Amino acid sequence: MIVILMGVAGSGKTTIGQALAATIEWEFCDADWFHSTTAKEKMNRGEPLTDVDRQPWLQSLQTAIAQWLQEKKNVILACSTLKASYRQILCNNDPQVKLVYLQGSYELIEQRLRDRLGHFMNANLLQSQFDTLEVPTAGEAIYIDISQDLEAIVQEIRNFLRV
């Protein structure tokens, strides 16, 4: 099974994903690892990525997901997947791919980004992330309130996954 933790930058995808993966002994992967150097530099300059910029990234992720499914790996993937079209590419209507939407207020996420050190994502891009975000439907994803503590979030996701 592949579990995609989605949300805007600063929503906790990596932190929650690493904690969840460690708890249930699954592999963890961060979609940021798949971004090109050019894309990372662009985001670091405060320039939002376009759909054209994201296309090679999405294709690489789609290939990785297909390979993990073929190998019957259990993977937690931290990946923004802000648009429905991106989610369609990655999930491909496969019941073995589950989507978890990490949602929180702009203010909470903005503070998290300002406190984060050493990440290529410029905090000034947060508004563009919220502008791009197409909130998944209730049937498409489970919604998780990120204002909870990490342990509660991990447990809520585990309950959803029944693991």
URQUI-V611289 format. One record per backbone hydrogen bond with DSSP energy under -1.0 kcal/mol. NH is the residue of the N-H (numbers start at 0). CO is the residue of the C=O. E is the energy in kcal/mol with one decimal. If there is no record, write none. Layout:
nh/co/e
NH/CO/E
NH/CO/E
This chain:
nh/co/e
1/95/-3.0
2/74/-2.7
3/97/-3.3
4/76/-2.8
5/99/-3.2
10/7/-1.8
15/11/-3.0
16/12/-2.3
17/13/-2.9
18/14/-2.0
19/15/-3.0
20/16/-2.7
21/17/-2.2
22/18/-2.1
23/19/-2.4
25/20/-1.9
26/73/-2.1
28/75/-2.5
30/77/-3.3
32/29/-2.0
33/30/-1.8
34/31/-1.3
39/35/-2.3
40/36/-2.6
41/37/-2.2
42/38/-2.4
43/39/-2.4
44/40/-1.6
45/42/-1.5
46/41/-2.4
53/49/-1.9
54/50/-1.2
57/53/-2.9
58/54/-2.4
59/55/-2.2
60/56/-2.3
61/57/-2.8
62/58/-2.2
63/59/-2.2
64/60/-2.8
65/61/-2.3
66/62/-2.2
67/63/-2.7
68/64/-2.6
69/65/-2.2
70/66/-2.3
71/68/-1.1
72/67/-2.9
74/0/-2.1
75/26/-2.9
76/2/-3.3
77/28/-2.5
78/4/-2.5
86/82/-2.0
87/83/-2.3
88/84/-1.8
89/85/-2.3
90/86/-3.3
91/87/-2.0
93/90/-2.6
96/93/-2.1
97/1/-3.1
99/3/-3.0
100/141/-3.0
101/5/-3.1
102/143/-2.7
108/104/-2.3
109/105/-2.9
110/106/-2.1
111/107/-1.9
112/108/-2.4
113/109/-2.2
114/110/-1.8
115/111/-1.0
124/121/-2.3
125/122/-1.6
128/124/-1.9
129/125/-2.4
130/126/-2.6
131/127/-1.9
132/128/-2.0
133/81/-3.4
140/136/-1.6
141/98/-2.0
143/100/-2.8
145/102/-2.6
147/144/-1.2
152/148/-2.0
153/149/-2.7
154/150/-2.3
155/151/-2.3
156/152/-2.2
157/153/-2.5
158/154/-2.5
159/155/-1.9
160/156/-2.6
161/157/-1.8
162/157/-1.6
